[in-house]
């Protein structure tokens, strides 16, 4: 009977402890609470020897609490679960960062000028049905038309500089009288710069404004070049988008006619003065013309192995510059855009020199005749 009572008491105590949270204080963790009847930090499973137990020992009873112990997670299982959760979270963060980087890269790519030009060309090609050679040429003309106001502004600045140039020469002579080497004199050089700046500001002109089209066309050329090079590699329809002997825009001109046409149209612009309009005097114009002639000569070997697609921009660009330069010299157009009429052409210097030489000879021939008449009269 005593043994049965003890057994019933232990069973009741185990049941009570199975439903009571453990509140053992630990120096490392402080107070901890675990539901169910086992705590892996402060006691061994029920049925073994408990360090702080005051109950009887050595009973060795297998209690039903072991089933409850099996449901309680151990520290190693908690750590493993935490590790798996962190791994999954890291994977999600990595995927999110990769997606964000891809989206940011695509957003930044939309800011590239090459993307704008390519979108414009694709819009013209799909909207008009033109072949690619005509599409590139049409896009070139459209952009050059959009830049015409900048060209007009440049021409107005050039004409204003021609008016201001005599004032600048007079200012330069005034300071040369003060000191022939006034540019090395900090005080005089500063006054001269202030006076020249005041003249430029009063007339709303500046030498750098005469290079407006250069500052626009140079980046535009590079952008078109890069765009067409990308489309040569990515656009399959470029292979049959040409005309005449260059049907494949991705290939090099087999007869190398396009480089010659490009150099010839550029040289024609130079000889007609289209590329030297920014010069404010004849000396500058002569220097610029010689430089551009050298560039025209170098252009043929430089572009010898270019893809045919590049010339579909370059040649129309030269042709547009040629017609634009000729049109701006017509007085009706100059009047419409607010430019003064073209100055009348002066007589060639050679004829003037001949006249200067002829007139003294006639006077020399007339003098003896006058003397002869006086002698005859006497």
C-alpha positions as CSV (number, residue, x, y, z in Angstrom):
1,X,0.0,0.0,0.0
2,X,2.8,2.3,0.8
3,X,4.5,1.6,-2.5
4,X,1.2,2.3,-4.3
5,X,0.7,5.6,-2.5
6,X,4.1,6.8,-3.4
7,X,3.6,5.8,-7.0
8,X,0.3,7.8,-7.1
9,X,2.0,10.8,-5.4
10,X,4.8,10.9,-7.9
11,X,2.4,10.6,-10.8
12,X,0.3,13.4,-9.4
13,X,3.4,15.6,-8.8
14,X,4.7,14.9,-12.4
15,X,1.3,15.9,-13.8
16,X,1.3,19.1,-11.8
17,X,4.8,20.0,-12.9
18,X,4.0,19.1,-16.5
19,X,1.4,21.9,-16.5
20,X,3.5,24.4,-14.5
21,X,6.1,26.7,-16.2
22,X,9.6,26.5,-15.0
23,X,10.8,29.7,-13.4
24,X,14.3,28.7,-12.5
25,X,16.7,31.7,-12.5
26,X,19.9,31.3,-14.4
27,X,23.0,33.6,-14.1
28,X,23.4,33.6,-17.9
29,X,19.8,33.9,-19.0
30,X,18.0,35.4,-16.0
31,X,14.5,34.2,-15.4
32,X,13.2,31.9,-18.1
33,X,9.8,30.4,-18.6
34,X,9.1,27.3,-20.6
35,X,5.6,25.8,-20.9
36,X,5.4,22.0,-20.5
37,X,7.1,19.9,-17.9
38,X,10.8,19.9,-18.9
39,X,13.5,22.5,-19.1
40,X,16.7,21.5,-20.7
41,X,18.6,24.2,-18.9
42,X,17.8,23.4,-15.3
43,X,16.7,19.7,-15.1
44,X,17.0,16.4,-16.8
45,X,13.9,14.8,-18.2
46,X,11.5,13.4,-15.6
47,X,12.3,9.9,-14.6
48,X,16.0,10.7,-14.0
49,X,17.7,12.5,-11.1
50,X,16.8,16.2,-10.8
51,X,19.6,18.3,-9.2
52,X,17.3,20.5,-7.2
53,X,14.6,17.9,-6.5
54,X,13.7,17.2,-2.9
55,X,11.6,14.2,-3.8
56,X,12.7,10.6,-3.6
57,X,15.4,9.3,-5.9
58,X,16.1,5.9,-7.5
59,X,12.5,5.2,-8.3
60,X,13.3,4.8,-12.1
61,X,9.7,5.2,-13.1
62,X,9.0,5.9,-16.7
63,X,6.5,8.6,-16.7
64,X,4.1,9.9,-19.4
65,X,6.0,13.2,-19.2
66,X,8.6,11.9,-21.7
67,X,5.9,12.3,-24.4
68,X,5.6,16.0,-23.5
69,X,9.4,16.3,-23.5
70,X,9.5,15.1,-27.1
71,X,7.4,18.1,-28.2
72,X,9.7,20.7,-26.6
73,X,12.3,22.2,-29.0
74,X,15.9,21.9,-27.9
75,X,18.5,24.7,-28.1
76,X,20.2,23.1,-31.2
77,X,16.9,22.8,-33.0
78,X,16.1,26.5,-32.2
79,X,19.5,27.5,-33.5
80,X,19.1,25.5,-36.6
81,X,15.7,26.9,-37.3
82,X,17.0,30.4,-36.7
83,X,19.9,29.7,-39.1
84,X,17.5,28.5,-41.8
85,X,15.3,31.6,-41.3
86,X,18.3,33.9,-41.6
87,X,19.5,32.1,-44.7
88,X,16.0,32.5,-46.3
89,X,15.9,36.1,-45.2
90,X,19.4,36.7,-46.7
91,X,18.3,35.1,-49.9
92,X,15.3,37.3,-50.1
93,X,17.4,40.4,-49.4
94,X,19.9,39.4,-52.1
95,X,17.1,38.8,-54.6
96,X,15.6,42.2,-53.7
97,X,18.9,44.0,-54.0
98,X,19.6,42.3,-57.4
99,X,16.2,43.3,-58.7
100,X,16.6,46.8,-57.4
101,X,20.0,47.1,-59.1
102,X,18.6,45.8,-62.3
103,X,15.7,48.3,-62.2
104,X,18.1,51.1,-61.4
105,X,20.4,50.2,-64.3
106,X,17.5,50.1,-66.7
107,X,16.3,53.4,-65.4
108,X,19.8,55.0,-65.8
109,X,20.0,53.5,-69.3
110,X,17.0,55.5,-70.3
111,X,18.9,58.6,-69.5
112,X,21.6,57.8,-72.1
113,X,21.4,60.0,-75.3
114,X,22.0,56.8,-77.4
115,X,18.8,55.4,-76.1
116,X,16.9,58.5,-77.1
117,X,18.4,58.5,-80.6
118,X,17.7,54.8,-81.0
119,X,14.1,55.3,-79.9
120,X,13.7,58.1,-82.4
121,X,15.0,56.0,-85.2
122,X,12.8,53.1,-84.3
123,X,9.8,55.4,-84.1
124,X,10.5,56.8,-87.6
125,X,11.1,53.4,-89.0
126,X,7.9,51.8,-87.6
127,X,5.8,54.9,-88.2
128,X,6.8,55.6,-91.8
129,X,7.9,52.1,-93.1
130,X,11.1,53.6,-94.6
131,X,14.1,51.4,-95.0
132,X,16.9,51.9,-92.4
133,X,19.1,53.9,-94.7
134,X,16.3,56.4,-95.2
135,X,15.3,56.3,-91.6
136,X,18.8,57.3,-90.4
137,X,18.9,60.1,-93.0
138,X,15.5,61.4,-92.0
139,X,16.4,61.3,-88.3
140,X,19.6,63.2,-89.1
141,X,17.7,65.9,-91.0
142,X,15.1,66.1,-88.2
143,X,17.7,66.8,-85.5
144,X,19.6,69.3,-87.7
145,X,16.3,71.2,-88.3
146,X,15.8,71.3,-84.5
147,X,19.3,72.8,-84.1
148,X,18.7,75.6,-86.7
149,X,17.9,78.2,-84.0
150,X,21.3,77.6,-82.4
151,X,22.9,78.2,-85.8
152,X,21.0,81.4,-86.3
153,X,22.1,82.5,-82.8
154,X,25.7,81.8,-83.7
155,X,25.4,83.8,-87.0
156,X,24.0,86.8,-85.1
157,X,26.9,86.6,-82.6
158,X,29.4,86.5,-85.5
159,X,27.8,89.5,-87.2
160,X,27.9,91.4,-83.9
161,X,31.6,90.5,-83.3
162,X,32.4,92.0,-86.8
163,X,30.8,95.3,-85.6
164,X,32.6,95.2,-82.3
165,X,36.0,94.2,-83.8
166,X,37.0,97.8,-84.7
167,X,36.2,98.9,-81.1
168,X,38.4,96.1,-79.8
169,X,41.2,97.1,-82.1
170,X,41.0,100.7,-81.0
171,X,41.1,99.6,-77.3
172,X,44.1,97.4,-78.0
173,X,46.0,100.3,-79.7
174,X,45.1,102.6,-76.8
175,X,46.7,100.3,-74.3
176,X,49.7,99.7,-76.6
177,X,50.4,103.4,-76.5
178,X,50.4,103.3,-72.7
179,X,52.7,100.3,-72.7
180,X,53.7,98.2,-75.6
181,X,53.9,95.2,-73.3
182,X,50.8,96.0,-71.3
183,X,49.7,92.4,-71.3
184,X,52.5,91.6,-68.9
185,X,51.5,94.5,-66.7
186,X,48.9,93.1,-64.2
187,X,47.2,96.4,-63.6
188,X,46.9,97.4,-67.3
189,X,46.0,93.9,-68.4
190,X,43.2,93.8,-65.8
191,X,41.9,97.2,-67.0
192,X,42.0,96.0,-70.7
193,X,40.1,92.8,-69.8
194,X,37.5,94.8,-68.0
195,X,37.0,97.2,-70.9
196,X,36.8,94.4,-73.4
197,X,34.3,92.5,-71.2
198,X,32.2,95.7,-70.9
199,X,32.1,96.0,-74.7
200,X,31.1,92.4,-75.1
201,X,28.4,92.7,-72.5
202,X,27.1,95.9,-74.0
203,X,26.7,94.3,-77.4
204,X,25.6,90.9,-76.1
205,X,28.3,88.9,-77.9
206,X,31.2,86.6,-77.0
207,X,33.7,84.7,-79.1
208,X,32.7,81.4,-77.6
209,X,29.2,81.8,-78.9
210,X,30.6,81.6,-82.4
211,X,31.4,77.9,-81.6
212,X,27.8,77.0,-80.6
213,X,27.2,74.6,-83.5
214,X,30.6,72.9,-82.9
215,X,29.7,72.3,-79.2
216,X,26.4,70.8,-80.4
217,X,27.4,68.8,-83.4
218,X,30.5,67.2,-81.9
219,X,28.5,65.4,-79.1
220,X,25.7,64.7,-81.6
221,X,28.1,63.0,-83.9
222,X,29.5,60.9,-81.1
223,X,26.0,59.9,-80.0
224,X,24.9,59.0,-83.5
225,X,28.1,57.0,-84.0
226,X,27.6,55.0,-80.8
227,X,23.9,54.5,-81.4
228,X,24.5,53.1,-84.9
229,X,27.3,50.9,-83.8
230,X,25.0,49.4,-81.2
231,X,22.2,48.9,-83.7
232,X,24.7,47.3,-86.1
233,X,25.3,44.6,-83.5
234,X,21.7,44.3,-82.2
235,X,19.3,45.1,-85.1
236,X,19.0,42.2,-87.6
237,X,17.1,44.3,-90.1
238,X,20.1,46.4,-90.6
239,X,21.6,43.6,-92.8
240,X,19.1,44.3,-95.6
241,X,18.3,48.0,-94.8
242,X,20.7,49.5,-97.3
243,X,20.4,50.6,-101.0
244,X,22.3,50.3,-104.2
245,X,25.6,48.6,-103.8
246,X,25.6,48.8,-100.0
247,X,22.5,46.7,-99.1
248,X,24.0,45.5,-95.8
249,X,24.4,48.4,-93.4
250,X,26.3,46.3,-91.0
251,X,29.1,45.6,-93.5
252,X,31.9,47.8,-94.9
253,X,31.2,49.5,-98.3
254,X,32.8,47.0,-100.7
255,X,33.9,49.7,-103.1
256,X,34.7,52.3,-100.5
257,X,32.7,54.9,-102.2
258,X,30.9,56.2,-99.1
259,X,34.2,57.4,-97.4
260,X,35.1,59.3,-100.6
261,X,31.6,60.9,-100.7
262,X,31.9,61.9,-97.1
263,X,35.2,63.5,-97.5
264,X,34.1,65.3,-100.7
265,X,31.0,66.8,-99.2
266,X,33.0,67.9,-96.2
267,X,35.6,69.5,-98.4
268,X,32.9,71.3,-100.4
269,X,31.6,72.8,-97.2
270,X,35.1,74.1,-96.5
271,X,35.8,75.6,-99.9
272,X,32.4,77.4,-99.9
273,X,33.2,78.9,-96.5
274,X,30.5,77.0,-94.5
275,X,33.1,75.7,-92.0
276,X,34.9,79.0,-91.6
277,X,31.9,81.3,-90.9
278,X,33.0,81.6,-87.3
279,X,36.1,83.4,-88.2
280,X,36.0,87.2,-87.5
281,X,38.8,88.1,-90.0
282,X,40.4,86.9,-93.1
283,X,43.5,85.6,-91.4
284,X,41.5,83.3,-89.1
285,X,39.4,82.1,-92.0
286,X,42.5,81.2,-94.0
287,X,44.0,79.2,-91.1
288,X,40.7,77.4,-90.4
289,X,40.3,76.6,-94.1
290,X,43.7,75.0,-94.3
291,X,43.1,73.0,-91.1
292,X,39.8,71.7,-92.5
293,X,41.4,70.8,-95.8
294,X,43.8,68.6,-93.9
295,X,40.9,67.0,-92.0
296,X,39.1,66.3,-95.3
297,X,42.2,64.5,-96.7
298,X,42.6,62.4,-93.5
299,X,38.9,61.5,-93.5
300,X,39.2,58.9,-96.3
301,X,41.7,56.6,-94.6
302,X,40.2,57.2,-91.2
303,X,36.7,56.0,-92.4
304,X,37.9,53.4,-94.8
305,X,36.5,50.4,-92.8
306,X,33.5,52.0,-91.2
307,X,30.1,50.3,-91.4
308,X,27.9,51.6,-94.1
309,X,25.3,52.6,-91.4
310,X,27.7,55.3,-90.1
311,X,27.7,57.1,-93.4
312,X,23.9,57.2,-93.5
313,X,24.3,59.9,-90.8
314,X,27.5,61.5,-91.9
315,X,26.7,62.2,-95.6
316,X,23.2,63.7,-94.9
317,X,24.7,65.8,-92.1
318,X,27.3,67.3,-94.5
319,X,24.6,67.9,-97.1
320,X,22.4,69.7,-94.6
321,X,25.4,71.9,-93.6
322,X,26.0,72.7,-97.2
323,X,22.4,73.8,-97.9
324,X,22.1,75.6,-94.6
325,X,25.2,77.6,-95.2
326,X,24.1,78.6,-98.7
327,X,20.6,79.5,-97.4
328,X,21.9,81.8,-94.7
329,X,23.6,83.9,-97.3
330,X,20.4,84.8,-99.1
331,X,19.1,88.3,-98.1
332,X,15.4,87.3,-97.8
333,X,16.3,84.5,-95.3
334,X,18.7,86.8,-93.4
335,X,16.0,89.4,-93.1
336,X,13.5,86.8,-91.9
337,X,15.9,85.6,-89.1
338,X,17.0,89.1,-88.1
339,X,20.5,89.2,-89.7
340,X,21.9,92.1,-91.7
341,X,22.2,91.7,-95.4
342,X,25.3,90.3,-96.9
343,X,28.0,93.0,-97.7
344,X,28.6,93.8,-101.3
345,X,31.6,92.0,-102.8
346,X,34.6,94.2,-103.0
347,X,36.8,94.4,-106.1
348,X,39.6,91.8,-106.1
349,X,42.9,93.1,-104.7
350,X,44.7,92.3,-107.9
351,X,42.6,94.6,-110.0
352,X,43.0,97.4,-107.5
353,X,46.7,97.1,-107.7
354,X,46.6,97.2,-111.5
355,X,44.6,100.3,-111.4
356,X,47.0,101.9,-109.0
357,X,49.8,101.1,-111.4
358,X,48.0,102.2,-114.5
359,X,46.9,105.6,-113.3
360,X,50.4,106.9,-112.6
361,X,51.5,105.7,-116.1
362,X,48.7,107.7,-117.8
363,X,49.6,110.7,-115.7
364,X,53.3,110.3,-116.7
365,X,52.3,110.1,-120.4
366,X,50.2,113.3,-120.2
367,X,52.8,115.5,-118.6
368,X,55.2,115.6,-121.5
369,X,52.3,116.3,-123.8
370,X,51.5,119.4,-121.8
371,X,55.1,120.6,-121.9
372,X,55.2,120.1,-125.7
373,X,52.1,122.2,-126.2
374,X,53.6,125.0,-124.1
375,X,56.8,124.9,-126.2
376,X,54.9,124.9,-129.5
377,X,52.9,127.8,-128.3
378,X,56.0,129.7,-127.5
